[in-house]
Amino acid sequence: MDRLIDDRRTRIIVCCGSGGVGKTTAAAAIGLRAAERGREVCVLTVDPARRLAQSMGLTSLDNTPRIVEGVEGKAGGSLHAMMLDMKRTFDEVVEAHADPARAAQILANPFYQSLSSGFAGTQEYMAMEKLGQLRRSNEWDLIVVDTPPSRSALDFLDAPERLGRFLDGRLIRVLTAPVKASRPFGRVLNAGLSVMTGALTKLLGGQVLRDAQTFVTAFDTMFGGFRERAEATYRLLQTPGTSFLVVAAPEPDALREASYFVERLDEERMPLAGLILNRVHAAGGAGLSAARSLAAAETLDGIIQNEPVASAPAAGYSVATATLRLHAERMSLGERERRVSRAFTSAYPAVPVVEVPALPVDVHDLEGLRRIGEALADAGGQRS
């Protein structure tokens, strides 16, 4: 990890993975460690969870990068964090690429307000837009992106294509294409369009259709710019300056999702740096094995049940039995995790894997993030 973040050619790190595997925490820990090693870092999350703000000591995150206090600045780095506000990002694009009168018309349009707040795919496209904005500003030399959970984490890779299909779609052409009725073909086409718009009016309602037509007309000159910026950001994600990290827990479902991410990134020719296997429990080692712990617990149970024992020693035996059984459960869990993770590493031997041990408490502050960062950088915990 230190080799990755110390390489000044690394400008973007994208963390992806299924929900509940510690992806947000990993992104924050990477950002903190990079900042404390001298990088100017901005962590962008598009995950609606608030854990990132809490762990960084911020009361909230919004669409504006906020400075994180408490970063050890001996190396001269800094850390900012922000959470994607989908609608606000869309508004910023409109305000930046339309004259004031047209921007006001678009922002007030009911169809636009629905589109910018909840249209399928808008969040992913706006994540691409915001990432492009941050990169073009050149204010930070490293941007760490925390993506949404589950497979939708890679939906932003499809944003340019989906946007292109939407802008080139039949409905948009119907709403924007003027037809000269003076020509015979135009009269026939107008008749066809009348039937289509009549059907749309029945389906959507006259006011909704008029709002859509007004929006498309006002927005028409901006369509090309949207597509060009999305495609430019997509190409940026394919460059050597970008690194993808897949985050997973040592569990079958999470590693199945990780396999999907690895294969999809390979298909898209996106640069994969490795897999972070989070919350790993120890298996074996110098202590008692699961089998020996259970055997010892059963022996103590037999002593308690079959021999008269004073109350104080009996209480001690009970505590020892519970401790042995708990130890056996942890060893068994670690052994199961090891088997599951071996299946992944066997299927993808070229993908580097770094393991982060399970912590006794949740990460909720910068010190906890530092511990995660240290584990990520620990060469002793890394394997291929």
N, C-alpha and C positions, 0 to 999 in steps of 0.2 A: 504493500500500500504506500509506503513512504517513497519507494522508487517511482510509483505512478504520480503521486501528488508533487514530488520534488521536480519532476520533469516539466519545465516551463512550457513545453509544447503541448501539454495536456491542458486544454481550455474548458472542456465540458465533461462532466461525469454524470451519467444517467443511471440511477438506481431503479430497478424494476423487479417485480415479484408479486406473489399473491398476497392477499390481506392477512394481517395478523402474524407476520414473520419477523417484524422488527425493521422493516425497510425504512420507515421514517427516521427511526433512531439511528440506523446505519448511515443514512444520508447526513444527518446532523453531526454525527461523530466524525465522519470524513471531512465535512466542512470545517469543524473546529480544529481538527488535527492539521489540516492544510493551512489554516489561518495562523496557527501557532508555530508553523514551520516557515512562515514568511509570505504566504500567498494572500492576495486580495480576493476574498471569497464571497459569493452570494449563493445562498441555498434557497431554491425555489421549490415549493411544494404545491402540488395540485391535488393532494389528498385532503379531504374535508376535515380529517381529524385534527385536534388542537394540540396533540402531544409535542409537536415540534416547538411551538411557542413556549409551552410550559417548561420543557427541558432546557431552553435557552434563557429562561428568566424573563421572557416577554409576556406582557399581559394579553397581547393579541397579535395576530399577523394580518396584514391586508395586502393590497396590490402595490404598496410602496415598500421597497427594501428598508428594513430597520436595522440599525447598528446593534450588535449583541455586545453588551458590556461584560467584563470579566475575562475576556480573552487575554491570555498571557502574550504580551506584545514584544517580547525580547527580540524576535526575528523580524519585526516590522510589519507583520501581516494584520489583517482585519477581517471581521466576519459580519455579514449582513444576512438577514433572512426575510422572506416574504411568502405569502400564500396567494395563489392565483385567484383573482376576482374575475370570473368569466365575463360578466356583463360590463364591468368597468374597463377591462381590456378591449372589448369590442367598441365601447364608446370612445376610447382613446384613439383607436384606429380610424374611426369615422372623423373625429375632430382633427386628426393629423393629415388626412388625405382628402378632405372635402372643404370647399370654401365655407365660411361661417353660416351663410344663409341655408345652403344645402345640408350642412351638418345638423343644423337645428331642425330642419324638416325631417331628416332621417331619424334623429333621436326621439322626436315626438310621435313617430308613426307607430301605431299599435302593433302592426305586423312585425316591425323591427324589434319592438320591446319583447314580444314573445320569442322571436328568433334568438335574440341575444341572451335570453334568460334560461331557455330550456330546450332549444332545438337539438335533436340528436346529433352528436358529433361536434357541437359548438365548443364544448370544454376542451376537447382534444385539439381542435384547430387553434383555439386561443392560447393553449399551452405552447404550441409551435410559435405563435405570433409573439408571445411574451419572451420566450427563449431567444427568438431572433432579435427582439428589441434590446434585451440585456447584452447579447453578444455584440450587437452593432454599437452600443454605447461605449464599449471598450473601457468601462469604469472598473470592471473586475477582471482579473486574469484567470479566474477559475469559477465556473458556475456548476453547482451540484444540483441536479434535478431529482426530486422525489416524486415518482409517478403515482397515479391512482392504483388501487389494489386490483388483483386478479388480472385476467387477460386483457381487460380494457387498458391496462398500463401501456400496451403497445398500439392502441388505437390511434395515437397521435402520429404514428408512422403512416397511417392510411389517410390522414387529414387532407393532404393535397389532392389525392385522387378522388376522394369523396366530394371535396369542394368542387373539383372540375366537373364531376358528373352532375352535381346540382346546378352549376352555372350553365352547363351545356344541355341541361335537361329540357324535355318538351314543354313543361309548364313555363319555364323561364322564357323560352323562345316565343310561346304564345303571348305572354304578357308584355314582351318588349318589341316584337317584330311588327313594324307598321306595314300595312298592305295597301297598295294603291287600287282602289275599287274600279278605276277607269279601265283597267286591263281585264280581259275576259277571265284569265287565270286568277287574277286578284279577286274578282267577284265570286268565283267558285270557292277560293280559299277563305274569303271573308264569311261565306255561308257556313263553311266547315267550322271556322273559329267561333261563329255565333252559337252553333250547336254545342261546342266544347265549353265556351264560357257560360252558356245557359246551364249546362250540367254542373259546372263548378259552382255557379251561383246557388243552385238547389242544394249542393253538398255542403258548401262552406257558409253560405249566406252572402247577400249582396255587399254588405259593408266590409266583411272580411276580404272578399275578392277585390273590392276597390282599394282597401288598405294595402293589399299585396301588390296591386298594379302600381300604386303610388310609390311604394317602397322600391320596387324593382326599377322604376323609371328614375328615381332619384339616386339609386345606388349603382346604376348601370356602369358609370365611368370608373367605379372603384373595383369592379369584378376582376379585371386583369391584374391589378396590383396585389389583390389578395392571393391569387394563385401564384404569382411570381415569387412573393415573399415566402409562402409556404414551401414552394419547391426549393427555394434557396436554403431554407432552414433544414429541409430534408437532406439536401446535399451536404450541409454542414455536419449533420449527424453521421455521415459516412466517411468523413475525413479522419486522418490519423490523429488530429487534435481532440477527438471525442473518444471516450471510453465508456462502455456499458458494463455495469456490474449487476448480476442477477443475485437477488437475496432470497434465501429459502431457509426453512427450518428442517431438521432431519426427520421429516415425517413424509409418508407416502404421497399424500395429496399435494403438499407444498413442492416436493421434488418432481412430481408429474408436471406441475405448472412451470417449474424451472426448466424442465426439458423442453416444454413448448417455447419458452422464451429463447433458449439457446438455439433451437432449430429455426425459429422465426428470424432472429437476428442474423443467423448465417444466410438465410434466404435473401434478406434485405441487404446483405453485405455491410452490416453494421459492425464496428470494431468491438468485440467482446473481450474485456480484460480478465474476467473470471467470475467465480461463484463465491459469495459469502454465505457460509453455512452457520446460521445463527442459533444460539441457545443450545449448544451441544453439551450433553452430560457425559461425565467420565465413565469409561467402561473398563473395569479391571484395574490394573496397576499393582502397586505394592500392597494394597489392602486385601481384605477378604473378598473372595468371589461371591456371586449371588448364591450359588449352591451351598458353599460353606457357611455363609451367614444364616441361611434358612435352617441348615442342620443344627447350628449352635442355638438358634432360637427355639427349635423344637426340643432340644436337650434341656434347656432351662425350663420350658413349659412342663416337661415331665417331672423335673425336680419339684416344682411348685405344686403340682397336682398330686404327686405320689408320696412326698415326704413332708412331715410337719416342719414348717419353717416359721421362725419368729416373724412378727409383722414387719419390722424394719428391713431385715434381709429380703423378705418376700417382695416388698415394695421395690427394693433395688433390683431384684431379679426381673420384675415386671418392666421396669424402665429399660433394663438391658435387652430384654426380649423385643420390646417395641423398637429400640434403636437398631437391633440386628435386622428386624424385618424391614424397616425403612431403608437401611443400607442395601438390603437385597433387592428391594424395588428399584432403587436408583441404579444399581449395577445392571439389573435386567433391562431397564430403560436405555441405559447407555449401550448395551450390547445390541438391542433392537435398532437403535439409531445408527450404529456402526454398520449393521447389515444393509439398512436402507440406503445409506450414503454410499456404500460400496457399489450398489447397483447403479447409482448415477455415475460415479467416477469410472466404472467399467464401460458404461455406454459412451461417455465423453472424456476419454483419457487425455485429450489435449487441452481441456479447460482447467486452469489452475483453481484450486480450492483453498480458501482460508477459513479456519474454524474459529468461532467466537464462543467461549464457554458460557453456559447459563449462569446468570448472576442471581444471588439470593433475593434481591429486591429489584423492583422496576427502576429504570433510569428516569430521573426527574430533574436533574440539574447538570451543570457543566462538568462537575467532577465525575458523574456517572458517564457522561459522553466521552470524557478523557479516557476512562477505563476501557470503553469499547474501542476507541481509537488505538490505544496501546495493544489491545488484543488483535486488532486488524493488522497492525504493523509487526506483530511478533512473528519472526521467521520460524520459531519453534512450533507455532500452531499451523503452519502452512504445509500443504501437501498437494500433489498432483495426481 
